[in-house]
Amino acid sequence: MKKFLIICLIFVSIIVLFWKNILIGYASFFEINNITPNADAIIVLGGNPKTRVVKAVEVMRDFNISKVFLTTMKDEQKTYSDIFKTNTQLSLEVFERENIQPTIIPSQKDGVVSTFDEAIDTAIYLKKHPEIKHLIIITDKFHTRRAYYAFKKIFSIYRVDVKLEIAGATNLIYNNTNWWLSENGFINYIAEPLKFILYILHDKNLEMYNNE
């Protein structure tokens, strides 16, 4: 019993002394940035254009990439659609301002609702465009490991021979060093391992997506 109490005391002491490093290390696990030069194109996953599209433009400039893909999102806003712009519309406006013309990948459904959907649409599209041999994925930093996993898994199932890399956009409010101080940061980083587990469990059903 005494030995157990000593171990618990040591464990609690470590948490008290190094809690910040532990939280940063936890968040950093979900982030991947492995991009290299000479990519043929990038793909911006559906989401906040204030971060992902800006990161995409930065990568295109730094790595001299001229081609960018967007996925077809499910209708994001039907009520007052003449007033509120969708993320896709905002993304297109940003690219237009930079004199970039994105290619929108058609959806196999009525628009994508998950990263797996985006990976599937991209895999099917690239099988018809074998000139793309090296693709960089752009998404939010906290989402990079799961997105990379999904794309690698789907491209393997569809036998798409494309080099995949990924880069993450920094959120305007939080990052891996302060995510617990923001409500959205806390929600995203706490939910991420649960979502990752669901993606891994979903592997058993992925083969059904391959129409070949």
C-alpha atoms as an extended CHARMM CRD file, in Angstrom:
* protein
*
       212  EXT
         1         1  MET       CA              0.0000000000        0.0000000000        0.0000000000  PROA      1               0.0000000000
         2         2  LYS       CA              2.8430000000        2.3470000000        0.9180000000  PROA      2               0.0000000000
         3         3  LYS       CA              4.5890000000        1.6260000000       -2.3960000000  PROA      3               0.0000000000
         4         4  PHE       CA              1.3850000000        2.3740000000       -4.2820000000  PROA      4               0.0000000000
         5         5  LEU       CA              0.9740000000        5.7280000000       -2.5090000000  PROA      5               0.0000000000
         6         6  ILE       CA              4.5730000000        6.6680000000       -3.3270000000  PROA      6               0.0000000000
         7         7  ILE       CA              4.0090000000        5.8590000000       -7.0040000000  PROA      7               0.0000000000
         8         8  CYS       CA              0.8000000000        7.9430000000       -7.0350000000  PROA      8               0.0000000000
         9         9  LEU       CA              2.6130000000       10.8360000000       -5.3590000000  PROA      9               0.0000000000
        10        10  ILE       CA              5.3960000000       10.7120000000       -7.9590000000  PROA      10              0.0000000000
        11        11  PHE       CA              2.8400000000       10.5590000000      -10.7680000000  PROA      11              0.0000000000
        12        12  VAL       CA              0.9060000000       13.5570000000       -9.4240000000  PROA      12              0.0000000000
        13        13  SER       CA              4.1340000000       15.4930000000       -8.9020000000  PROA      13              0.0000000000
        14        14  ILE       CA              5.1520000000       14.9230000000      -12.5170000000  PROA      14              0.0000000000
        15        15  ILE       CA              1.7920000000       16.1980000000      -13.7320000000  PROA      15              0.0000000000
        16        16  VAL       CA              1.9510000000       19.2700000000      -11.4720000000  PROA      16              0.0000000000
        17        17  LEU       CA              5.5110000000       20.1210000000      -12.5260000000  PROA      17              0.0000000000
        18        18  PHE       CA              5.2370000000       19.3550000000      -16.2210000000  PROA      18              0.0000000000
        19        19  TRP       CA              1.5360000000       19.8030000000      -17.0110000000  PROA      19              0.0000000000
        20        20  LYS       CA              2.1560000000       22.3800000000      -19.7240000000  PROA      20              0.0000000000
        21        21  ASN       CA              4.7650000000       20.2700000000      -21.4990000000  PROA      21              0.0000000000
        22        22  ILE       CA              2.4150000000       17.2910000000      -21.2840000000  PROA      22              0.0000000000
        23        23  LEU       CA             -0.4500000000       19.2340000000      -22.8950000000  PROA      23              0.0000000000
        24        24  ILE       CA              1.8230000000       20.5940000000      -25.6380000000  PROA      24              0.0000000000
        25        25  GLY       CA              3.2070000000       17.1270000000      -26.3360000000  PROA      25              0.0000000000
        26        26  TYR       CA             -0.2990000000       15.6990000000      -26.4610000000  PROA      26              0.0000000000
        27        27  ALA       CA             -1.4270000000       18.2810000000      -29.0290000000  PROA      27              0.0000000000
        28        28  SER       CA              1.7650000000       17.9870000000      -31.0680000000  PROA      28              0.0000000000
        29        29  PHE       CA              1.1080000000       14.2870000000      -31.6160000000  PROA      29              0.0000000000
        30        30  PHE       CA             -1.8060000000       15.1210000000      -33.9010000000  PROA      30              0.0000000000
        31        31  GLU       CA              0.2310000000       17.4610000000      -36.0970000000  PROA      31              0.0000000000
        32        32  ILE       CA              2.2330000000       16.4450000000      -39.1690000000  PROA      32              0.0000000000
        33        33  ASN       CA              4.1810000000       18.6750000000      -41.5350000000  PROA      33              0.0000000000
        34        34  ASN       CA              6.2020000000       16.6540000000      -44.0420000000  PROA      34              0.0000000000
        35        35  ILE       CA              6.0140000000       18.6460000000      -47.2800000000  PROA      35              0.0000000000
        36        36  THR       CA              8.9320000000       18.6520000000      -49.7260000000  PROA      36              0.0000000000
        37        37  PRO       CA              9.6230000000       20.5000000000      -53.0050000000  PROA      37              0.0000000000
        38        38  ASN       CA              8.4860000000       19.5320000000      -56.5030000000  PROA      38              0.0000000000
        39        39  ALA       CA              4.8340000000       18.7630000000      -55.7460000000  PROA      39              0.0000000000
        40        40  ASP       CA              2.5150000000       18.7630000000      -58.7550000000  PROA      40              0.0000000000
        41        41  ALA       CA             -0.5020000000       20.1240000000      -56.8870000000  PROA      41              0.0000000000
        42        42  ILE       CA             -2.0890000000       20.7830000000      -53.5350000000  PROA      42              0.0000000000
        43        43  ILE       CA             -5.5630000000       20.0310000000      -52.2600000000  PROA      43              0.0000000000
        44        44  VAL       CA             -7.3130000000       22.2110000000      -49.6950000000  PROA      44              0.0000000000
        45        45  LEU       CA             -9.7000000000       20.2380000000      -47.5200000000  PROA      45              0.0000000000
        46        46  GLY       CA            -13.0760000000       21.7990000000      -46.8370000000  PROA      46              0.0000000000
        47        47  GLY       CA            -13.0880000000       24.0630000000      -43.8280000000  PROA      47              0.0000000000
        48        48  ASN       CA            -12.1950000000       27.5270000000      -42.6580000000  PROA      48              0.0000000000
        49        49  PRO       CA            -10.8230000000       29.5090000000      -45.6400000000  PROA      49              0.0000000000
        50        50  LYS       CA             -9.3290000000       32.0530000000      -43.2410000000  PROA      50              0.0000000000
        51        51  THR       CA             -6.7070000000       29.4870000000      -42.2990000000  PROA      51              0.0000000000
        52        52  ARG       CA             -6.5580000000       26.6910000000      -44.8730000000  PROA      52              0.0000000000
        53        53  VAL       CA             -6.7300000000       28.7810000000      -48.0370000000  PROA      53              0.0000000000
        54        54  VAL       CA             -4.2110000000       31.2840000000      -46.6950000000  PROA      54              0.0000000000
        55        55  LYS       CA             -1.8580000000       28.3940000000      -45.8870000000  PROA      55              0.0000000000
        56        56  ALA       CA             -2.4340000000       26.9730000000      -49.3670000000  PROA      56              0.0000000000
        57        57  VAL       CA             -1.4550000000       30.2500000000      -51.0260000000  PROA      57              0.0000000000
        58        58  GLU       CA              1.6640000000       30.3930000000      -48.8450000000  PROA      58              0.0000000000
        59        59  VAL       CA              2.7080000000       26.8530000000      -49.8090000000  PROA      59              0.0000000000
        60        60  MET       CA              2.0190000000       27.4910000000      -53.4930000000  PROA      60              0.0000000000
        61        61  ARG       CA              4.2860000000       30.5320000000      -53.4090000000  PROA      61              0.0000000000
        62        62  ASP       CA              7.0630000000       28.9340000000      -51.3890000000  PROA      62              0.0000000000
        63        63  PHE       CA              7.1400000000       25.7260000000      -53.4410000000  PROA      63              0.0000000000
        64        64  ASN       CA              6.2370000000       27.1930000000      -56.8340000000  PROA      64              0.0000000000
        65        65  ILE       CA              3.0560000000       25.1300000000      -57.2520000000  PROA      65              0.0000000000
        66        66  SER       CA              0.4730000000       26.3120000000      -59.7750000000  PROA      66              0.0000000000
        67        67  LYS       CA             -2.3110000000       23.7430000000      -59.4280000000  PROA      67              0.0000000000
        68        68  VAL       CA             -4.7420000000       23.5710000000      -56.5190000000  PROA      68              0.0000000000
        69        69  PHE       CA             -7.7790000000       21.3680000000      -55.9410000000  PROA      69              0.0000000000
        70        70  LEU       CA            -10.8970000000       21.9870000000      -53.8800000000  PROA      70              0.0000000000
        71        71  THR       CA            -13.4250000000       19.3300000000      -52.9600000000  PROA      71              0.0000000000
        72        72  THR       CA            -17.1640000000       19.6810000000      -53.5540000000  PROA      72              0.0000000000
        73        73  MET       CA            -18.7250000000       20.4210000000      -50.2030000000  PROA      73              0.0000000000
        74        74  LYS       CA            -22.2680000000       19.4470000000      -49.2820000000  PROA      74              0.0000000000
        75        75  ASP       CA            -24.5980000000       22.4580000000      -49.3050000000  PROA      75              0.0000000000
        76        76  GLU       CA            -23.3970000000       24.5190000000      -46.3690000000  PROA      76              0.0000000000
        77        77  GLN       CA            -26.0520000000       27.2180000000      -46.3210000000  PROA      77              0.0000000000
        78        78  LYS       CA            -29.4560000000       27.1020000000      -47.9560000000  PROA      78              0.0000000000
        79        79  THR       CA            -31.2420000000       29.6900000000      -45.8170000000  PROA      79              0.0000000000
        80        80  TYR       CA            -30.4280000000       33.2550000000      -46.9190000000  PROA      80              0.0000000000
        81        81  SER       CA            -27.9630000000       31.8500000000      -49.4490000000  PROA      81              0.0000000000
        82        82  ASP       CA            -28.0880000000       35.1980000000      -51.2470000000  PROA      82              0.0000000000
        83        83  ILE       CA            -26.5630000000       36.8360000000      -48.1560000000  PROA      83              0.0000000000
        84        84  PHE       CA            -24.3210000000       34.2560000000      -46.4970000000  PROA      84              0.0000000000
        85        85  LYS       CA            -21.3940000000       32.9090000000      -48.4970000000  PROA      85              0.0000000000
        86        86  THR       CA            -20.2720000000       29.3210000000      -48.1550000000  PROA      86              0.0000000000
        87        87  ASN       CA            -16.7100000000       28.3490000000      -47.3030000000  PROA      87              0.0000000000
        88        88  THR       CA            -16.2510000000       27.2270000000      -50.8940000000  PROA      88              0.0000000000
        89        89  GLN       CA            -17.3400000000       30.6160000000      -52.2230000000  PROA      89              0.0000000000
        90        90  LEU       CA            -15.0140000000       32.3970000000      -49.8190000000  PROA      90              0.0000000000
        91        91  SER       CA            -12.1540000000       30.1130000000      -50.8110000000  PROA      91              0.0000000000
        92        92  LEU       CA            -12.6930000000       30.8390000000      -54.4820000000  PROA      92              0.0000000000
        93        93  GLU       CA            -12.7060000000       34.5780000000      -53.8050000000  PROA      93              0.0000000000
        94        94  VAL       CA             -9.3680000000       34.3760000000      -51.9710000000  PROA      94              0.0000000000
        95        95  PHE       CA             -7.7820000000       32.3760000000      -54.7800000000  PROA      95              0.0000000000
        96        96  GLU       CA             -9.2260000000       34.7540000000      -57.3650000000  PROA      96              0.0000000000
        97        97  ARG       CA             -7.5870000000       37.6620000000      -55.5600000000  PROA      97              0.0000000000
        98        98  GLU       CA             -4.2830000000       35.8050000000      -55.8810000000  PROA      98              0.0000000000
        99        99  ASN       CA             -4.9330000000       35.1070000000      -59.5850000000  PROA      99              0.0000000000
       100       100  ILE       CA             -5.2100000000       31.3830000000      -58.8950000000  PROA      100             0.0000000000
       101       101  GLN       CA             -7.8630000000       29.2670000000      -60.5840000000  PROA      101             0.0000000000
       102       102  PRO       CA             -8.6600000000       26.1490000000      -58.4890000000  PROA      102             0.0000000000
       103       103  THR       CA             -9.9430000000       22.8970000000      -59.9440000000  PROA      103             0.0000000000
       104       104  ILE       CA            -13.0150000000       21.6410000000      -58.1020000000  PROA      104             0.0000000000
       105       105  ILE       CA            -13.0420000000       17.8650000000      -57.7470000000  PROA      105             0.0000000000
       106       106  PRO       CA            -16.5160000000       16.4500000000      -58.4210000000  PROA      106             0.0000000000
       107       107  SER       CA            -18.2590000000       14.5760000000      -55.6580000000  PROA      107             0.0000000000
       108       108  GLN       CA            -19.3530000000       10.9590000000      -55.9040000000  PROA      108             0.0000000000
       109       109  LYS       CA            -22.2480000000       11.8630000000      -53.6360000000  PROA      109             0.0000000000
       110       110  ASP       CA            -24.1520000000       15.0820000000      -53.0370000000  PROA      110             0.0000000000
       111       111  GLY       CA            -21.0420000000       16.7560000000      -51.6860000000  PROA      111             0.0000000000
       112       112  VAL       CA            -18.4940000000       15.5590000000      -49.1310000000  PROA      112             0.0000000000
       113       113  VAL       CA            -19.2660000000       15.3920000000      -45.4190000000  PROA      113             0.0000000000
       114       114  SER       CA            -16.0340000000       13.8210000000      -44.1150000000  PROA      114             0.0000000000
       115       115  THR       CA            -12.3210000000       13.5840000000      -44.8050000000  PROA      115             0.0000000000
       116       116  PHE       CA            -12.8530000000       10.0350000000      -46.0470000000  PROA      116             0.0000000000
       117       117  ASP       CA            -15.3050000000       11.4100000000      -48.6240000000  PROA      117             0.0000000000
       118       118  GLU       CA            -12.7260000000       13.9750000000      -49.7190000000  PROA      118             0.0000000000
       119       119  ALA       CA            -10.0580000000       11.2870000000      -50.0000000000  PROA      119             0.0000000000
       120       120  ILE       CA            -12.3460000000        9.0520000000      -52.0570000000  PROA      120             0.0000000000
       121       121  ASP       CA            -13.3060000000       11.8330000000      -54.4780000000  PROA      121             0.0000000000
       122       122  THR       CA             -9.6600000000       12.8260000000      -54.8350000000  PROA      122             0.0000000000
       123       123  ALA       CA             -8.5090000000        9.2480000000      -55.4230000000  PROA      123             0.0000000000
       124       124  ILE       CA            -11.0980000000        8.6840000000      -58.1580000000  PROA      124             0.0000000000
       125       125  TYR       CA            -10.2350000000       12.0130000000      -59.7950000000  PROA      125             0.0000000000
       126       126  LEU       CA             -6.4810000000       11.3950000000      -59.7710000000  PROA      126             0.0000000000
       127       127  LYS       CA             -6.8600000000        7.9550000000      -61.3180000000  PROA      127             0.0000000000
       128       128  LYS       CA             -8.1240000000        9.8450000000      -64.3710000000  PROA      128             0.0000000000
       129       129  HSD       CA             -5.2510000000       12.3490000000      -64.1420000000  PROA      129             0.0000000000
       130       130  PRO       CA             -2.0440000000       10.2960000000      -63.8620000000  PROA      130             0.0000000000
       131       131  GLU       CA              0.0720000000       13.3900000000      -64.4960000000  PROA      131             0.0000000000
       132       132  ILE       CA             -0.3240000000       14.2100000000      -60.7730000000  PROA      132             0.0000000000
       133       133  LYS       CA              2.3840000000       12.2340000000      -58.9980000000  PROA      133             0.0000000000
       134       134  HSD       CA              2.9680000000       14.3380000000      -55.8900000000  PROA      134             0.0000000000
       135       135  LEU       CA              0.1220000000       15.9050000000      -53.9000000000  PROA      135             0.0000000000
       136       136  ILE       CA              0.2100000000       18.1080000000      -50.8000000000  PROA      136             0.0000000000
       137       137  ILE       CA             -2.8250000000       18.1470000000      -48.4950000000  PROA      137             0.0000000000
       138       138  ILE       CA             -3.7010000000       21.3580000000      -46.6520000000  PROA      138             0.0000000000
       139       139  THR       CA             -5.8830000000       21.3050000000      -43.5510000000  PROA      139             0.0000000000
       140       140  ASP       CA             -5.8580000000       22.6060000000      -39.9590000000  PROA      140             0.0000000000
       141       141  LYS       CA             -2.8720000000       21.5380000000      -37.8620000000  PROA      141             0.0000000000
       142       142  PHE       CA             -4.8770000000       19.5600000000      -35.3020000000  PROA      142             0.0000000000
       143       143  HSD       CA             -6.4460000000       17.5980000000      -38.1540000000  PROA      143             0.0000000000
       144       144  THR       CA             -3.2790000000       16.7150000000      -40.1010000000  PROA      144             0.0000000000
       145       145  ARG       CA             -2.5110000000       13.2700000000      -38.6920000000  PROA      145             0.0000000000
       146       146  ARG       CA             -6.0750000000       12.0150000000      -39.1230000000  PROA      146             0.0000000000
       147       147  ALA       CA             -6.4120000000       13.5330000000      -42.6060000000  PROA      147             0.0000000000
       148       148  TYR       CA             -3.0750000000       12.0450000000      -43.6700000000  PROA      148             0.0000000000
       149       149  TYR       CA             -4.1730000000        8.6590000000      -42.3540000000  PROA      149             0.0000000000
       150       150  ALA       CA             -7.4800000000        8.8310000000      -44.2510000000  PROA      150             0.0000000000
       151       151  PHE       CA             -5.8720000000        9.8120000000      -47.5650000000  PROA      151             0.0000000000
       152       152  LYS       CA             -3.1270000000        7.1810000000      -47.2950000000  PROA      152             0.0000000000
       153       153  LYS       CA             -5.7050000000        4.5110000000      -46.5080000000  PROA      153             0.0000000000
       154       154  ILE       CA             -8.0550000000        5.4470000000      -49.3590000000  PROA      154             0.0000000000
       155       155  PHE       CA             -5.2650000000        5.8660000000      -51.9130000000  PROA      155             0.0000000000
       156       156  SER       CA             -4.0100000000        2.4050000000      -50.9760000000  PROA      156             0.0000000000
       157       157  ILE       CA             -7.4730000000        0.8810000000      -51.4390000000  PROA      157             0.0000000000
       158       158  TYR       CA             -7.9530000000        2.5890000000      -54.7930000000  PROA      158             0.0000000000
       159       159  ARG       CA             -4.3730000000        1.8110000000      -55.8040000000  PROA      159             0.0000000000
       160       160  VAL       CA             -3.5400000000        5.4280000000      -56.5770000000  PROA      160             0.0000000000
       161       161  ASP       CA              0.2150000000        5.7810000000      -57.0060000000  PROA      161             0.0000000000
       162       162  VAL       CA              0.6420000000        9.3540000000      -55.7690000000  PROA      162             0.0000000000
       163       163  LYS       CA              3.1340000000       10.6780000000      -53.2270000000  PROA      163             0.0000000000
       164       164  LEU       CA              1.1240000000       12.2180000000      -50.4080000000  PROA      164             0.0000000000
       165       165  GLU       CA              2.3420000000       14.9060000000      -48.0240000000  PROA      165             0.0000000000
       166       166  ILE       CA              0.5460000000       17.2560000000      -45.6680000000  PROA      166             0.0000000000
       167       167  ALA       CA              0.8760000000       20.6910000000      -44.0920000000  PROA      167             0.0000000000
       168       168  GLY       CA             -1.2460000000       22.2990000000      -41.4040000000  PROA      168             0.0000000000
       169       169  ALA       CA             -2.6580000000       25.7970000000      -41.1260000000  PROA      169             0.0000000000
       170       170  THR       CA             -2.3270000000       27.5730000000      -37.7890000000  PROA      170             0.0000000000
       171       171  ASN       CA             -5.5800000000       28.5890000000      -36.1640000000  PROA      171             0.0000000000
       172       172  LEU       CA             -6.0150000000       32.3210000000      -35.6150000000  PROA      172             0.0000000000
       173       173  ILE       CA             -6.9020000000       31.8650000000      -31.9320000000  PROA      173             0.0000000000
       174       174  TYR       CA             -5.1140000000       28.7620000000      -30.6090000000  PROA      174             0.0000000000
       175       175  ASN       CA             -2.2470000000       26.3820000000      -31.3420000000  PROA      175             0.0000000000
       176       176  ASN       CA             -0.5640000000       23.3990000000      -29.7030000000  PROA      176             0.0000000000
       177       177  THR       CA              0.9710000000       25.6250000000      -26.9980000000  PROA      177             0.0000000000
       178       178  ASN       CA             -2.2600000000       27.1800000000      -25.6840000000  PROA      178             0.0000000000
       179       179  TRP       CA             -5.1710000000       25.0860000000      -26.9890000000  PROA      179             0.0000000000
       180       180  TRP       CA             -6.5920000000       24.4610000000      -23.4990000000  PROA      180             0.0000000000
       181       181  LEU       CA             -7.2170000000       28.1920000000      -23.0240000000  PROA      181             0.0000000000
       182       182  SER       CA             -9.7140000000       28.3790000000      -25.8900000000  PROA      182             0.0000000000
       183       183  GLU       CA            -13.1170000000       26.7020000000      -25.9490000000  PROA      183             0.0000000000
       184       184  ASN       CA            -12.8000000000       25.7020000000      -29.6120000000  PROA      184             0.0000000000
       185       185  GLY       CA             -9.1980000000       24.6310000000      -29.1270000000  PROA      185             0.0000000000
       186       186  PHE       CA            -10.1420000000       22.4860000000      -26.1490000000  PROA      186             0.0000000000
       187       187  ILE       CA            -13.0420000000       20.8800000000      -28.0100000000  PROA      187             0.0000000000
       188       188  ASN       CA            -10.9920000000       20.1610000000      -31.1500000000  PROA      188             0.0000000000
       189       189  TYR       CA             -7.9670000000       18.6680000000      -29.4160000000  PROA      189             0.0000000000
       190       190  ILE       CA            -10.0030000000       16.6230000000      -26.9500000000  PROA      190             0.0000000000
       191       191  ALA       CA            -12.2810000000       15.3080000000      -29.7100000000  PROA      191             0.0000000000
       192       192  GLU       CA             -9.4380000000       14.5080000000      -32.1130000000  PROA      192             0.0000000000
       193       193  PRO       CA             -8.3150000000       11.1810000000      -30.5460000000  PROA      193             0.0000000000
       194       194  LEU       CA            -11.9290000000       10.0140000000      -30.4300000000  PROA      194             0.0000000000
       195       195  LYS       CA            -12.3780000000       10.8550000000      -34.1040000000  PROA      195             0.0000000000
       196       196  PHE       CA             -9.1130000000        9.1150000000      -34.9270000000  PROA      196             0.0000000000
       197       197  ILE       CA            -10.3030000000        5.9490000000      -33.1710000000  PROA      197             0.0000000000
       198       198  LEU       CA            -13.5480000000        6.0750000000      -35.1510000000  PROA      198             0.0000000000
       199       199  TYR       CA            -11.5450000000        6.3860000000      -38.3870000000  PROA      199             0.0000000000
       200       200  ILE       CA             -9.4670000000        3.3430000000      -37.4770000000  PROA      200             0.0000000000
       201       201  LEU       CA            -12.5850000000        1.3490000000      -36.5880000000  PROA      201             0.0000000000
       202       202  HSD       CA            -14.1560000000        2.4730000000      -39.8670000000  PROA      202             0.0000000000
       203       203  ASP       CA            -11.3400000000        0.6980000000      -41.7590000000  PROA      203             0.0000000000
       204       204  LYS       CA            -13.4190000000       -2.4780000000      -41.8420000000  PROA      204             0.0000000000
       205       205  ASN       CA            -15.9870000000       -0.7620000000      -44.0640000000  PROA      205             0.0000000000
       206       206  LEU       CA            -13.6260000000        1.0860000000      -46.3950000000  PROA      206             0.0000000000
       207       207  GLU       CA            -13.3460000000       -1.6360000000      -49.0150000000  PROA      207             0.0000000000
       208       208  MET       CA            -17.0260000000       -1.0750000000      -49.9200000000  PROA      208             0.0000000000
       209       209  TYR       CA            -16.0670000000        2.3420000000      -51.3240000000  PROA      209             0.0000000000
       210       210  ASN       CA            -13.9060000000        0.8430000000      -54.0620000000  PROA      210             0.0000000000
       211       211  ASN       CA            -16.1010000000        0.4910000000      -57.1490000000  PROA      211             0.0000000000
       212       212  GLU       CA            -13.4890000000       -1.3810000000      -59.1460000000  PROA      212             0.0000000000
